[in-house]
Amino acid sequence: MIFIVVKFKTKPEWTDRWLDLVTPFTAATRAEEGNLWFDWSRSVDDPTEFVLVEAFRDQAAGAAHVRSAHFETAMDELPQALESTPRIISQTIEAGGWSEMGEMTVG
């Protein structure tokens, strides 16, 4: 699996509109055959920072994502709303999805 976390720092005037701006990109990515998840969160410490956690089945699925028309459109449209270049961690890991946390059991 390709596991990716990206931090996006928005311009203050775009912060409240960020999720609307990324909605088409999010929907198109989630519809990709090799996408496992594509989830947005907002930092509790910095309201202008959004965190994207995404995963793709394998290298081929990740490469197809980066070559997609919706990815290209996002790379053209999203910078207008950003304060700085996004920061990313992208790793290939041995996993097929989320596992239960061993240190905590509920129920």
N, CA, C and O of each residue as an XYZ file, in Angstrom:
428
protein
N       0.841     -1.173      0.000
C       0.000      0.000      0.000
C       0.890      1.242      0.000
O       1.946      1.266      0.633
N       0.444      2.270     -0.721
C       1.097      3.581     -0.665
C       0.294      4.398      0.343
O      -0.894      4.647      0.138
N       0.935      4.813      1.424
C       0.297      5.565      2.500
C       0.859      6.981      2.472
O       2.074      7.173      2.533
N      -0.022      7.968      2.382
C       0.394      9.359      2.185
C      -0.318     10.263      3.183
O      -1.518     10.126      3.420
N       0.438     11.185      3.759
C      -0.123     12.234      4.609
C       0.403     13.565      4.077
O       1.609     13.737      3.901
N      -0.502     14.497      3.825
C      -0.109     15.809      3.306
C      -0.722     16.891      4.189
O      -1.900     16.823      4.540
N       0.087     17.892      4.544
C      -0.394     19.037      5.313
C      -0.478     20.253      4.392
O       0.490     20.616      3.723
N      -1.658     20.872      4.375
C      -1.926     22.048      3.546
C      -2.186     23.240      4.451
O      -3.085     23.196      5.290
N      -1.408     24.304      4.291
C      -1.589     25.540      5.059
C      -2.311     26.533      4.160
O      -1.750     27.009      3.172
N      -3.559     26.846      4.507
C      -4.362     27.725      3.672
C      -4.171     29.194      4.033
O      -3.822     29.539      5.162
N      -4.409     30.044      3.045
C      -4.483     31.480      3.311
C      -5.730     31.714      4.157
O      -6.750     31.062      3.932
N      -5.673     32.628      5.125
C      -6.840     32.846      5.997
C      -8.143     33.094      5.238
O      -9.203     32.631      5.658
N      -8.068     33.814      4.137
C      -9.297     34.125      3.391
C      -9.851     32.894      2.642
O     -10.976     32.933      2.144
N      -9.080     31.826      2.563
C      -9.524     30.600      1.900
C      -9.886     29.491      2.886
O     -10.484     28.490      2.491
N      -9.539     29.651      4.139
C      -9.708     28.578      5.118
C     -11.139     28.049      5.166
O     -11.339     26.834      5.134
N     -12.120     28.910      5.239
C     -13.508     28.466      5.336
C     -14.042     27.890      4.023
O     -15.084     27.235      4.009
N     -13.334     28.133      2.928
C     -13.767     27.637      1.610
C     -12.941     26.446      1.125
O     -13.219     25.891      0.062
N     -11.934     26.054      1.895
C     -11.008     25.011      1.461
C     -11.719     23.701      1.113
O     -11.487     23.139      0.043
N     -12.570     23.219      1.997
C     -13.232     21.935      1.736
C     -14.139     21.999      0.516
O     -14.288     21.004     -0.193
N     -14.745     23.146      0.260
C     -15.534     23.302     -0.966
C     -14.627     23.244     -2.197
O     -14.981     22.643     -3.212
N     -13.463     23.871     -2.095
C     -12.522     23.882     -3.217
C     -12.043     22.477     -3.556
O     -11.907     22.139     -4.732
N     -11.787     21.654     -2.543
C     -11.231     20.320     -2.793
C     -12.301     19.235     -3.001
O     -11.959     18.078     -3.245
N     -13.571     19.591     -2.909
C     -14.638     18.589     -3.046
C     -14.594     17.830     -4.373
O     -14.676     16.602     -4.348
N     -14.467     18.488     -5.529
C     -14.411     17.712     -6.786
C     -13.192     16.774     -6.842
O     -13.305     15.638     -7.303
N     -12.052     17.243     -6.380
C     -10.826     16.439     -6.352
C     -11.002     15.237     -5.431
O     -10.606     14.120     -5.765
N     -11.598     15.479     -4.273
C     -11.830     14.412     -3.305
C     -12.755     13.346     -3.892
O     -12.452     12.156     -3.818
N     -13.867     13.760     -4.466
C     -14.835     12.811     -5.026
C     -14.220     11.998     -6.164
O     -14.420     10.786     -6.237
N     -13.484     12.650     -7.040
C     -12.872     11.943     -8.172
C     -11.807     10.959     -7.699
O     -11.698      9.857     -8.237
N     -11.026     11.347     -6.704
C      -9.986     10.454     -6.191
C     -10.602      9.249     -5.496
O     -10.151      8.120     -5.691
N     -11.621      9.481     -4.694
C     -12.288      8.364     -4.009
C     -12.906      7.375     -4.999
O     -13.076      6.200     -4.673
N     -13.237      7.835     -6.189
C     -13.834      6.965     -7.209
C     -12.787      6.155     -7.985
O     -13.147      5.257     -8.747
N     -11.508      6.460     -7.802
C     -10.458      5.719     -8.499
C     -10.428      4.269     -8.025
O     -10.605      3.987     -6.840
N     -10.205      3.368     -8.956
C     -10.203      1.937     -8.641
C      -9.214      1.575     -7.533
O      -9.551      0.775     -6.660
N      -8.027      2.129     -7.541
C      -6.994      1.745     -6.576
C      -6.948      2.584     -5.311
O      -6.073      2.375     -4.471
N      -7.875      3.533     -5.154
C      -7.879      4.356     -3.948
C      -8.502      3.584     -2.795
O      -9.588      3.021     -2.927
N      -7.797      3.562     -1.653
C      -8.318      2.897     -0.457
C      -9.050      3.884      0.448
O     -10.088      3.554      1.022
N      -8.512      5.081      0.573
C      -9.192      6.161      1.292
C      -8.546      7.494      0.963
O      -7.407      7.555      0.500
N      -9.294      8.558      1.210
C      -8.863      9.923      0.905
C      -9.638     10.811      1.877
O     -10.736     11.270      1.563
N      -9.060     11.053      3.066
C      -9.777     11.673      4.178
C      -9.122     12.971      4.642
O      -7.917     13.027      4.884
N      -9.941     14.004      4.757
C      -9.484     15.313      5.214
C      -9.770     15.487      6.700
O     -10.797     15.036      7.208
N      -8.841     16.152      7.387
C      -9.019     16.572      8.779
C      -8.484     17.988      8.900
O      -7.766     18.480      8.029
N      -8.849     18.631     10.002
C      -8.380     19.996     10.266
C      -7.586     19.990     11.565
O      -7.998     19.364     12.542
N      -6.468     20.673     11.581
C      -5.623     20.732     12.768
C      -6.369     21.396     13.928
O      -7.055     22.401     13.743
N      -6.226     20.826     15.113
C      -6.822     21.450     16.300
C      -5.939     22.579     16.819
O      -6.400     23.407     17.604
N      -4.680     22.626     16.395
C      -3.750     23.673     16.829
C      -3.704     24.868     15.891
O      -3.419     25.987     16.318
N      -3.984     24.634     14.615
C      -3.907     25.695     13.609
C      -5.111     25.562     12.670
O      -5.114     24.681     11.810
N      -6.116     26.400     12.810
C      -7.326     26.268     12.002
C      -7.104     26.485     10.502
O      -7.993     26.182      9.706
N      -5.949     26.998     10.105
C      -5.665     27.180      8.681
C      -4.939     25.979      8.072
O      -4.606     25.989      6.887
N      -4.695     24.944      8.883
C      -3.983     23.765      8.389
C      -4.944     22.582      8.254
O      -5.655     22.228      9.195
N      -4.948     21.980      7.058
C      -5.742     20.796      6.775
C      -4.798     19.636      6.510
O      -3.735     19.806      5.912
N      -5.197     18.461      6.960
C      -4.365     17.271      6.816
C      -5.132     16.250      5.976
O      -6.277     15.912      6.275
N      -4.490     15.778      4.942
C      -5.060     14.766      4.057
C      -4.349     13.446      4.320
O      -3.124     13.365      4.239
N      -5.127     12.408      4.637
C      -4.592     11.059      4.801
C      -5.182     10.233      3.663
O      -6.399     10.100      3.542
N      -4.305      9.686      2.838
C      -4.763      8.944      1.672
C      -3.956      7.665      1.510
O      -2.831      7.551      1.996
N      -4.555      6.715      0.818
C      -3.852      5.460      0.562
C      -4.294      4.897     -0.781
O      -5.442      5.046     -1.200
N      -3.347      4.248     -1.436
C      -3.591      3.595     -2.712
C      -3.118      2.150     -2.623
O      -2.149      1.842     -1.929
N      -3.809      1.277     -3.328
C      -3.567     -0.155     -3.268
C      -2.093     -0.508     -3.512
O      -1.527     -1.353     -2.818
N      -1.478      0.150     -4.508
C      -0.105     -0.190     -4.879
C       0.498      0.960     -5.688
O      -0.144      1.986     -5.912
N       1.751      0.763     -6.120
C       2.467      1.788     -6.899
C       1.702      2.152     -8.156
O       1.615      3.328     -8.509
N       1.148      1.166     -8.833
C       0.424      1.433    -10.079
C      -0.786      2.327     -9.831
O      -1.045      3.245    -10.609
N      -1.520      2.072     -8.768
C      -2.689      2.899     -8.445
C      -2.259      4.319     -8.080
O      -2.913      5.283     -8.479
N      -1.178      4.457     -7.336
C      -0.668      5.780     -6.981
C      -0.202      6.549     -8.209
O      -0.439      7.751     -8.326
N       0.463      5.848     -9.122
C       0.931      6.492    -10.353
C      -0.245      6.920    -11.226
O      -0.221      8.000    -11.817
N      -1.274      6.077    -11.308
C      -2.465      6.430    -12.091
C      -3.138      7.674    -11.511
O      -3.631      8.524    -12.252
N      -3.155      7.772    -10.184
C      -3.737      8.947     -9.526
C      -3.010     10.224     -9.949
O      -3.645     11.219    -10.302
N      -1.694     10.191     -9.913
C      -0.896     11.382    -10.238
C      -1.013     11.756    -11.718
O      -0.809     12.915    -12.077
N      -1.335     10.801    -12.567
C      -1.509     11.068    -14.000
C      -2.949     11.441    -14.364
O      -3.221     11.761    -15.521
N      -3.866     11.406    -13.414
C      -5.281     11.648    -13.718
C      -5.562     13.121    -14.022
O      -4.841     14.013    -13.574
N      -6.612     13.349    -14.784
C      -7.017     14.721    -15.118
C      -7.417     15.498    -13.868
O      -7.114     16.686    -13.759
N      -8.089     14.846    -12.928
C      -8.508     15.569    -11.715
C      -7.314     15.940    -10.838
O      -7.355     16.958    -10.146
N      -6.255     15.134    -10.855
C      -5.046     15.497    -10.113
C      -4.404     16.729    -10.757
O      -4.011     17.668    -10.066
N      -4.304     16.711    -12.072
C      -3.723     17.847    -12.793
C      -4.526     19.131    -12.534
O      -3.949     20.195    -12.314
N      -5.837     19.023    -12.562
C      -6.703     20.177    -12.285
C      -6.463     20.689    -10.866
O      -6.351     21.895    -10.647
N      -6.385     19.774     -9.908
C      -6.142     20.175     -8.520
C      -4.798     20.879     -8.368
O      -4.692     21.864     -7.637
N      -3.773     20.379     -9.053
C      -2.452     20.999     -8.947
C      -2.456     22.414     -9.537
O      -1.642     23.250     -9.144
N      -3.361     22.682    -10.470
C      -3.508     24.028    -11.035
C      -4.343     24.938    -10.145
O      -4.037     26.122    -10.007
N      -5.410     24.385     -9.531
C      -6.371     25.208     -8.789
C      -6.042     25.420     -7.312
O      -6.295     26.503     -6.784
N      -5.494     24.435     -6.645
C      -5.304     24.525     -5.189
C      -4.277     25.567     -4.738
O      -4.486     26.187     -3.695
N      -3.177     25.793     -5.469
C      -2.188     26.754     -4.980
C      -2.721     28.155     -4.688
O      -2.178     28.846     -3.826
N      -3.767     28.588     -5.384
C      -4.319     29.921     -5.127
C      -4.781     30.089     -3.681
O      -4.836     31.210     -3.175
N      -5.114     28.985     -3.016
C      -5.664     29.034     -1.665
C      -4.626     28.749     -0.590
O      -4.944     28.746      0.599
N      -3.379     28.509     -1.007
C      -2.363     28.064     -0.055
C      -1.374     29.154      0.330
O      -0.963     29.979     -0.486
N      -1.013     29.122      1.596
C      -0.023     30.045      2.164
C       1.396     29.575      1.829
O       2.302     30.390      1.657
N       1.580     28.254      1.738
C       2.910     27.693      1.487
C       2.769     26.346      0.766
O       1.674     25.794      0.655
N       3.891     25.842      0.289
C       3.918     24.553     -0.388
C       3.532     23.454      0.610
O       4.062     23.421      1.721
N       2.621     22.562      0.231
C       2.231     21.481      1.142
C       3.429     20.615      1.531
O       4.400     20.487      0.785
N       3.328     20.030      2.720
C       4.350     19.112      3.225
C       3.782     17.694      3.165
O       2.619     17.470      3.499
N       4.614     16.736      2.737
C       4.119     15.388      2.462
C       5.034     14.315      3.035
O       6.253     14.474      3.097
N       4.409     13.216      3.451
C       5.098     11.958      3.737
C       4.409     10.922      2.869
O       3.188     10.772      2.931
N       5.177     10.207      2.060
C       4.637      9.176      1.180
C       5.518      7.944      1.321
O       6.713      7.983      1.031
N       4.909      6.842      1.775
C       5.666      5.627      2.021
C       4.915      4.408      1.509
O       3.685      4.355      1.552
N       5.667      3.435      1.029
C       5.098      2.134      0.718
C       5.186      1.311      1.994
O       6.259      1.168      2.580
N       4.044      0.769      2.418
C       4.031     -0.013      3.652
C       3.344     -1.354      3.396
O       2.555     -1.501      2.462
N       3.660     -2.311      4.237
C       3.035     -3.630      4.165
C       1.753     -3.587      4.986
O       1.771     -3.841      6.191
N       0.659     -3.268      4.340
C      -0.642     -3.237      4.993
C      -1.704     -3.246      3.911
O      -1.446     -2.869      2.768
N      -2.884     -3.672      4.274
C      -3.988     -3.669      3.335
C      -5.110     -2.756      3.773
O      -6.091     -2.567      3.053
N      -4.961     -2.189      4.962
C      -5.981     -1.305      5.517
C      -5.664     -1.003      6.969
O      -4.562     -1.280      7.443
N      -6.611     -0.445      7.658
C      -6.437     -0.088      9.062
C      -6.494     -1.344      9.939
O      -7.256     -2.267      9.655
N      -5.698     -1.374     10.989
C      -5.717     -2.448     11.975
C      -6.232     -1.885     13.293
O      -6.162     -0.679     13.526
N      -6.748     -2.757     14.155
C      -7.149     -2.302     15.487
C      -5.909     -1.975     16.297
O      -4.869     -2.615     16.143
N      -6.023     -0.975     17.161
C      -4.916     -0.565     18.029
C      -4.746     -1.577     19.152
O      -5.660     -1.787     19.949
N      -3.594     -2.194     19.214
C      -3.340     -3.244     20.211
C      -3.259     -2.740     21.636
O      -3.540     -3.490     22.570
N      -2.879     -1.479     21.823
C      -2.708     -0.936     23.172
C      -4.028     -0.527     23.819
O      -4.062     -0.219     25.010
N      -5.116     -0.521     23.047
C      -6.405     -0.096     23.585
C      -7.511     -0.944     22.987
O      -7.598     -1.104     21.770
N      -8.339     -1.475     23.838
C      -9.470     -2.264     23.372
C     -10.747     -1.644     23.915
O     -10.828     -1.318     25.099
N     -11.717     -1.486     23.077
C     -13.006     -0.925     23.486
C     -14.067     -2.005     23.272
O     -14.132     -2.647     22.224
N     -14.900     -2.182     24.308
C     -16.019     -3.138     24.221
C     -15.597     -4.491     24.392
O     -16.420     -5.405     24.344
